[in-house]
Structures are given as structure tokens and as C-alpha cells.
């Protein structure tokens, strides 16, 4: 089987899938599309992914998109290496799913406002009112994690799961953007723990661009 991941390595959603693939030790080829590479508006790409976004996963004739869905699929298709990443126990898996969805519904929008506003927008064009509001909302999203991370090393317990991947690609930005952050010692300890992971250091903990 030939496995191809379409998407630029600087995309947070592509990072999620890269981290999952590397953790599961699955072979793949990655092709740069999106952002400065373009090519997501071509008929060929839109035939694979009608949203025109990244990432897209292709396994021979099977194609899918949406980063969290791709992560779940990879773990479901490879259950043995994914035993702790996406546990079979229905209650534990439900918790993982819950936090993956919470990342999309609580963190994603304000995170995009702050990151795009501060990192990818020239200073003279920044909407600092929107960015300030986004920082406050983003702080509230990360505050959801704080009491759970104060009790155990990872979001759902003692092991890294897809929930940590979904949030972890974004927490690197949170701690490296020029913003005022509320004190969250458990969140900071979790981030430091992620930095010990060589896959995280290679694919996620990069300069912000």
C-alpha cells in the first residue's frame, strides 16, 4: 500500500497527522500543498478534498480529509500500535473523543485569530482588538485542561493519546507567541513533557511561521 499525506509541514492540522503517523511507525510520503505551495485549488486536489484544505490522506484508492478524523482512522486501522494512543476501552476512548472535539469547538477559532493575527499578519495590518479578545478566549480554552493535567501527566490519564496530539500542536504556539498568558502550571508542565518527545520536537516544536 502506498500512503501519501498531502499538506505543508507548517500546518497545525498536518502536524497532527504527522505526529500520529510517526508514533504508529507507519510509512508514508508527504507532498507539500497549501499555503505558499498552492495546488489545493486544482481540479485534481479538489477531487480528493472538496474543501481545498489540508491535510488529505491517500492510501491507494482510499482518500479522506479532516485531521481528527484521519487520526482516528489511522488508529482504528492499526489497533495494535495504537493501543494507548486511541484505547479500545469505550469509556477511555469516549474521553479521548470528547477532548479532540473540544479542541475543535473551544480552541480552534480563537487560536486561529491569535496565531494568524500575530504571526502571519504584518504588524501594521493587525486587528489588536480582535487579537486581544482571542487571547482571552484562548486562555479560557486552555483553562479547561488545567485541572485534568494537574491530576495526571496527560489529558486523559497516564499515557499520550490522540487528545494530547489534537491540543499539543497548538500549545506550542500558545507558549511561544508574544502574549500575556494566565498562570497555568499544569499546562506548562504538560508542554514541557511533550517537548521531551522526539517526534514532537521534530514536527511540532518549530519556529512559528
N, C-alpha and C positions, 0 to 999 in steps of 0.2 A: 504493500500500500504506500502510495505517495501522499504525504501530508504537507500542506502548504498553508502558512499563515500570511495573509495579506494585511499589511499595515506598517506604518513607520514606528520605529522603536521609541520615539519620544511621546507617543500617545499613551495616556494612562490606561486606557482600555486595552490596548495592545500589550502593555506591560503585565496586566492581569493574566492574559493568556500565556505569555512567555514564561512567567513565574510558574504557572501551573504545568506547562509542558516540561519545563526543566525539572521541577520537583518530581514529576511522574517518570522522568527519564525517557520521554517519548521523542523519537527522531522527527525532525521537521525541517522545512526550508522556509525562510521568511523573505517576502518580497516587499520592498518599500513602495507604498502608495499612500496618498493622503497628504495633507499639509503642503509643504514645499515640493513634494514629489508629484502631486496631482494624480491623474489617472482614475480617480474614483467617479468621474462623470462620464466615462466612456461606456458605450453600449455593452461591452464585454464585462466590465466590472458590475454595472447595474443589473446585468442578468444574474450575477451571483448574489449581489446585495442591493436590493432596490432602494435602500436608504442612502446609498452613496457614502456611508461612513465606514470607519474601521473599528475593529478588525473583522475579517472574514476568514473562516476556516474551511479548507477544502481537503477532503480525503477521497481521492479518486473522483467518483461521480457524486459524492455526498458533499453538500455545501451548507453551511449555516453561519449566522451572524448574531450579534448581541453578545458582549463579552461574558456576562454572568451565565448566560445560557450555554455558551461554549465551554466554560469551566465545568459546569455541572455535567455536560455531555462527556467530556474527556474523563472525568472521574467515574461516571457510570459505565463507560465503555472499557475502563481499565480498573476494575474494582480492587484488585489485589494491591497494586502500588498506591491506590487512593484510600486505603483502609482508614487512615487517620485524617486525611485531607477532607474527605466527604463521607463520614462514618455511616455504616449501614443501620445502626440503631435509629428507629424512627423518631424518637424524641430528640436525640442529639442532632440528627440531620435537620429536623424542623428548626432547631435553634440556629443552625448554620444558615439555612434558607432565610430565616427571619432577619438576621443581621446583614445578609447580602442584599435583601430587598431594602432594608433600612438605609444602606449606603446610597442606593439609588434615589430614595424618596426624601432623605433628610440631608445628606451630604453633597450630592451631585450638583444641584443647581447653585447654591451659594459658593461651593468650591470652584465651579466654573467661572462665576462672576469675579471672584478674587484673583484666581490664577490668570485668567485672560486679561483682566484689568491691570494687574501689576507686572506680569511677566511678558505678555505678548502685545501690549498696547504702549505706544510711545508716551512718555510722561505728559507731554502737552495735551494729549487726547484722552487722558484718564478721567473717568467719572468718579471722583473720590467719595461722593455721597453714596453711590451705589456700592462701591468697594467697601466703605465703612459698614454699611448695612450688611453686606455679605460676610464680612469678618465676624460680626456679632452672631449671625445665623449659623455660620460655620462653627463657631465656638460652642453654640448650643448643641450642634450635631455631635461634636466630639465629646461633649459632656455626657452624652448617653452612654459612651463606652467606659467612662472613668470608674464607676462603681463596680463594674464587672471585671475590669482589669486590675482593680485593687484586690480582688479575691483570688485570681488565678492568672497564670502567665500569658494566656491567650484569650481571645474574645469568648470562646465557648468552652474553655477548660484548660487542660494541661498540654494540648498539642495544637500546632498550627493547623488551621482549616481554611477552607475557601472564604470564610468570613474575614479572616485576617488578610487574605490576599485582596479582597474587594476593598477593604478600608486602608490596607497598608500602602498601596501605591499612592494614595492621596496624603497620608500623614507625613510622608517625606516632604511634600510641598508645604504643608502646614508649618512644619518646624524650620523651613528654610526660606520662607518669604518674609519680606521686611514689614511685619505686622506686630501689633501688641496682642499677646496671647494670654488668656487666663491661665492660672497655675493649675496644671493637671499632672501631678507627679506619676500617677499610674500610667497615664497615656504616654508620658515621656519615657518611662521605664520600658514600656512595650516597644516603642520606637527604637530604643537602644538595643533591645533584644532582637528586633528584626534586622538591625544593622550587623548583627553577628552572623547572619545567614549569607553565605557567599552568593547565592542566586539573587537575593535582594540587593546586595551591594553592586552586582554587575548590571542588573537590568532595571533597577528602580532608583537606587540612591545615586543619581546622576545630577550634573548641573541642570538647573531649571532653564528650559528654553521653550 
